[in-house]
Amino acid sequence: MDEFGADPADLTPLTGAALLTPAHQHPSGVVLSPARRGEFVAWAECCDGFLIEDDYDGEFRYDGRPVGALQALDPERIVLAGSVSKSLAPGLRLGQLVVPPTLRVPVTAAMRESGGGVSVIEQLTLADLVARGDYDRHVRRVRTVYRRRRAELADRVGALTGLRLVGAAAGLHALLPLPSAEYERRLISTGEYVGLRLHGLHASGYRHPPDTSAPAALVLGYATPAPHAWGQALDLLGEVLEAEGLRAGPRGTRP
Ligand SMILES: Cc1ncc(COP(=O)(O)O)c(C=O)c1O
């Protein structure tokens, strides 16, 4: 990973398949650059490989610039995966795959063998929600809510610290790069003290083993708090940032 997204440099003719999140990498928020998209597709075409495009939060883009599906570049080589985990609830275990014709039989067989079948009742309920337009209405409504939350988060953090969120204005989380790993550790432990669970990229590795090469940053999810709890969560974050002295210096210089 770098500022252009996933790096295809390590792919070889024997790799077989690569799993990508081109529209929005988690947790960096980076969008795969057009040049990299081309390089991945060229690799798949030259090496008989497949790409799996994991479009896990594509419904949520807030700056009016949705990223086109990579899959359109070569539908014979690219599997497009979507999920309702972000738009409805992860517990539903519902998603969809657009699979190249050559993979349909093996993918169906693998799903059958893995016992990965999905409840027909829940599938039909989702189909009904889509057919009535309710799914679309729901996504449009929550998109507005999350867009507002992201802006409020950016404003609060910016006003208190002079630091800026990075990554595309999309999805359900933002990345706040920090001046040092020490700040990251202190913010997380002060957060724990006041009742706000914070995730750090460097210290806690964010769901991965701690990685000391990862930059210091907070991964801030803004979708989970219920409407009545959002304001309080934002206030607590502000308290933590202020308590740790992460304040803007003159004209945005860092502490
Ligand atoms: C990168 C990525 N892909 C996919 C998903 C959705 O996974 P699932 O549909 O299994 O809940 C997530 C959820 O957090 C994710 O972070």
The ligand as a Tripos MOL2 file, in Angstrom:
@<TRIPOS>MOLECULE
LIG
   16    16     1     0     0
SMALL
NO_CHARGES

@<TRIPOS>ATOM
      1 C1        -12.5910   -4.7710    3.5020 C.3       1 LIG1
      2 C2        -13.9430   -5.3260    3.8510 C.ar      1 LIG1
      3 N1        -14.5610   -6.1120    2.9780 N.ar      1 LIG1
      4 C3        -15.7880   -6.6230    3.2500 C.ar      1 LIG1
      5 C4        -16.4370   -6.3400    4.4310 C.ar      1 LIG1
      6 C5        -17.7970   -6.9070    4.6500 C.3       1 LIG1
      7 O1        -17.6600   -8.2050    5.0250 O.3       1 LIG1
      8 P1        -18.9360   -9.1210    5.2840 P.3       1 LIG1
      9 O2        -19.8290   -8.9380    4.1160 O.co2     1 LIG1
     10 O3        -18.3690  -10.4890    5.4390 O.co2     1 LIG1
     11 O4        -19.5360   -8.6120    6.5760 O.co2     1 LIG1
     12 C6        -15.8230   -5.5370    5.3820 C.ar      1 LIG1
     13 C7        -16.4960   -5.2830    6.6430 C.2       1 LIG1
     14 O5        -16.0050   -4.6810    7.5550 O.2       1 LIG1
     15 C8        -14.5500   -5.0050    5.0800 C.ar      1 LIG1
     16 O6        -13.9160   -4.1970    5.9560 O.3       1 LIG1
@<TRIPOS>BOND
     1     1     2 1
     2     2     3 ar
     3     2    15 ar
     4     3     4 ar
     5     4     5 ar
     6     5     6 1
     7     5    12 ar
     8     6     7 1
     9     7     8 1
    10     8     9 2
    11     8    10 1
    12     8    11 1
    13    12    13 1
    14    12    15 ar
    15    13    14 2
    16    15    16 1
@<TRIPOS>SUBSTRUCTURE
     1 LIG1         1 GROUP 0 **** ****
